[in-house]
Amino acid sequence: MQVQKLTVGTVDAYSLVITRPRPTYKDSTAMVTKRVHKRQLLLIEDDYVKQVIEYTLAYCMQKYRIDLHAIIVEGNHMHRVDTDADGLRPKFLQDFHSFVARQLNRYYKEADAFFSNKQTNIVDNVAEHDILHRIVYTMGNPVADGIEREGKNHKGTRLRWPQPDRGIKRPEGFWRSIEDGGTAPDEVVLRFTRPPGYEGLSDDELDHLLENRILAYEKEHREARDDDGKPFRCDLTDQRPVPRSFPKSPHRLFGLAPLIGARIKEHRLAAIARLQRFRAKHDDARLRRKAGEVGVVFPFGSYLAVQRWNVLVEPAPT
């Protein structure tokens, strides 16, 4: 991990550089994963917890124009596949995670961090088949994680397109209603949209393709678990997990967190090269600006530099 020397006023300080810059583009489709602090089972199959997550998600999605394609919420993490129409995913994630954390900390009577301090994992999908693969992964996660033998039996939130609009009532105890001068309506609509790509398929055909791949993914993981002699949680108990408990599976402390979802090697290499070029140009622009140069232009896709420093940015490539 790199250490960078920072100067604030006349005092020298040292700060760990936690993450490298990554671009934020309009209309990008990604799988987003967020985990609970210390892997505690706080996103349990509970009506209030489910209401908080779904209402807050719908509220923030409407605010930042995020299109939702699929979501799964398990005991200590959630996966979501969505499309960022306006390039505002960082702000969306900041609000969504903050609002959920504050509501559920109040519910559990806690004051500590709710979500893990690790960076939210965002896997950008390169092609249409990569998007489908991430939706399949998301929907099949209860089977792959050994919770249910069939994903459809998952008791928490497990939803994907096509899905009727869902009206979610405002949870008690956190939001201020519009009548009281707040911004939270009594009910919001959780809406799912068709994922990008596969224009040659009708909605029914794409739905059928997705469902078949999800079932095949579940079958593969179910058979592998049975071959290894590992039981599913549903085989042992039908009770929901105890809140604040921890999973028995070992915690992987160190591992790669992918940034790019590309199953075809050529696509993957091209995306990695594009990310490397962005980071090189971003680092160069940041150092030049730090040295006092005026009018430095940051690469297209820069987000934090624009939001915090109001810098110039290259136009979108044509």
N, C-alpha and C positions, 0 to 999 in steps of 0.2 A: 504493500500500500504506500502510495506516494505521500510525502510530507511537504507542505508548502509553507513558506514563511510569509506571514501577513503583517502589515504595519497599520495600526489604528492610532491616529494622532501621533504621539511620541512614544507609544508603548509597542514593543515588538511582541507578537503572539504567534503561536504555531497552531495550525489547524490541519486535521486530516482531510484530504480530498477524497470524499466518499465515492463519488461517481463521476464518470466522464460525461461531457455534454452529449445529448442525443437530439436529433432533429424532431420537430413536430410539424406534420404536414396536414393540410386539409384533406378530407375524404380518405384518410388512412383507416384501414380495418385491422384491429389487433385483438389478441387475447390478453386480458388483464387479470392478474392474480394478486390477491391481498391476503395476508395471513395474520392471525391473532398473536399478540405478544405471548411468548413462551409456549405457543401451541395450545393454550388453554381452550377447552371446549366451551366457548361462550356464544357461538352462533348456532345454538342447539335448536331442535325442532320444537319451537315454542311459538304460540300464536302472536305474542307481542313482539318477539324478536323478528319474526317473519314480517309482521306489519311495518316495523321500523325500517327494515332493509328495503322492502318493496316501495313504501311511500317515499322514502328519501331518495331512492334510485330514480323513481319516476319524476320527482320534483327537480332533481339536478339535471336529469336528461333533457327535460323540457327547457330548463334555463340555459343550457349550453349546447343544445341541438345535437345530442348524441343519439345515434340510432342503435337500438338494442337488437341483437340477433339471438343470443342464448345466454343463459345464466344458470349456475349451480352454486348453492350455498351448503357447505358441509359444516361439521362441528367447529373447525378452527380455521377455515379458509374459504374463499370464494373465487370462482373463475367466471369470467364474463367475456363474450365476444361482441364487440361493438364497432361502429364506424363514427369517426370524429368529423362531422361535416365542416366545422369552421376552424379546426386547428386549435381547439381550446381544451383538449383532454387534460393537461396538467391542472388547470383551474378547476375543471369538473372533479377530478380525483381529490383535490385538496378539500373542496366543499363536501363531497359525498362521504369521504372517510372521516372528516371532522364531525359532521352532523351525526353519523352513525355512532361514532365513538362516544360522543357526549350523551346521546340518548341511552345507550346501553350501559355506560358507566353509571348513569343515574339509576337505571333499572337494577343493576347489580350492587348499587351502593359502593362503588369503587371510585378512586380518584387518580389511579395510576394510568400509565399508557395502556390503551386498549389494543391497538394494532402493533404489529412488529415494527421495530425501527429500521428494518431492512427496506431498501427501495422497493416500491411497487414494481412487480415484474410485468413489463409490457412487451409482448412478442408481436412485432409488425409482420403481417402476412403479405407475401409478395404477389401470389397469384390466386385465382379463384379456387383452385383445388386445395391450396393451403388454408384458405378460410374454412372450407368444408371440413378439413382435417381437424381444425381447432374446435369447431362446433361439435364434431363427433367426440373428441377428447373430453370436452366439457360435459356433454350429456352422459357419457359413459363413465364418468369419474367415480360415482358411487360403487360401481362394480370393480373398477381397477383398484380402488382403495380398500376393497374388502368389506364394504358396509352392507351392500345389498347384492343379491344374486341377479336381480333385474333392476335396471335404473328406474323404471317406471314406479317401483315401490318405494323410492326415496321419500322420506317424510318431510324433508325441508323443501326449500324452493328449488325446483328443477324445471325450467321452462325454456322453450325455444320457439322461433318462428316455424310454421304459422300458428298464431295464437290469438284468440279474441282479445280485444282490449279489456284490461282488468281495472276496474275502479277500486282504488285503495283509499280507505278512510284515514284521516289524519290521526296519528297516535297521540295519546294524552301525555301531558307533562313536559313538553319541550317547545313545541311550535307555538308561535303567536298567530292567531287567526287574522284574516284580512279585516274582519269587523273590529278587532282590537288594535288595528294599526300595523299588523304584521304582513307577511307575504305568503303565508301558507293557506291554501284553500282547504275547505272541508274535505274535499276528495280530489285526488289526482288520477290520471289515467296512465297505467303502465302499458306501453305499446311496443309490440315487436314488429320489426321490418324485415323484409326479405334481404338476405345477404347479397352483396355485389357478385356479379358474374353469372355464368350459365344462362345468358339471355335466350339461348335457343330452347330452353326448357320452360314449360308452363309451371305455375305455382304447384300444381298437383304433382307434376313429374319431379320437380326439385325436392319437394317434401318426401316423396317416395324414395328418391335416391338417398337423402339424408337418413331416413328411418332405417333403411336396409344397412347402411354403413354403421349406424349406431348399434344395431342389433349384432352385426358381425364383430364389431369391436368388443362388445360386452361378452359375446360367446368366446372369443379368443382369451380374454382375461379370466373368465369364469373357469374355462377348462384348464388354463395354466395353474390357477390357484387350487383347483381340485387335484391336479396331478402332483402338486407339491404337498398335498395334505393339509393345506391351510384353510381353516374354517372362515366363513363369513360372519360378520357380527350378527346378522339376522338369524343365523343358525344357533347362536348362543343365547340371545335374549331379544325380546321385542320391546324392551324398555328404552326410553331415550337416554342419552348420556347424561351423567350428573353434571350440572353446571360447575365450572371452575376445575373440573377434573382434567387429566392429561391423557393423551392416547398412549397405548402401550407399545406402539411401533417405535423403532429407534429413530432418533432425529439426525438427519444428515446435516452436519455442521458446515461442511464445505462442499460446494458443487457448483457447476456452471449454471448460470441463469441466462437462458438464451434471450437474445434481443430480436432475432430475425427468424421468421417462420417460412422456410423455403425448402420443400422436399426435393426439388430438382437441383442438382449440384451447380449447374451453370447459373441458375437464378440466385442461389445462395452466395456464390462467389462474387457475383455482380453486386448484390446488396451489401456484402461486407466491404467491398471496395468503395462503394458509395458512402457508407458510414465512415470509413477511414478518411476519405477526402473531406467530408464534412468536419470531422474532428480536427484535422490538420489546419483547415482554413479557420475554424473557430478559435483554436489555440493561438494561431498567428494574429488574428484580429484582436483577441483579448489582451495579448501581450503588448501589441502596438498601442492599444487604447490605454493600458496601464502605464506605458511609458510617456503618455501625454499627447500622443498624436491625435489630431482633430479630424473628424470626418471619416473615421474608420468604418468600413462596410463589412458587416458580418454575413456569413453564408445563409442562403435561403434555408428556412427551417429552424433558425435560431428562435427560441421562445423566451427563456429567462432573461437574456440580454435585452430583448426588446421590452419586456414587461418591467424590468427593474431599471434599465439605463436609457431606454428610449433611443436605441442606436439605429443606424441605417442598416438596411438588409437588402441583399441582392434580390432582384425580381425572380419570380418563379420561372424555371426553365420551360422553354416552349417545345 
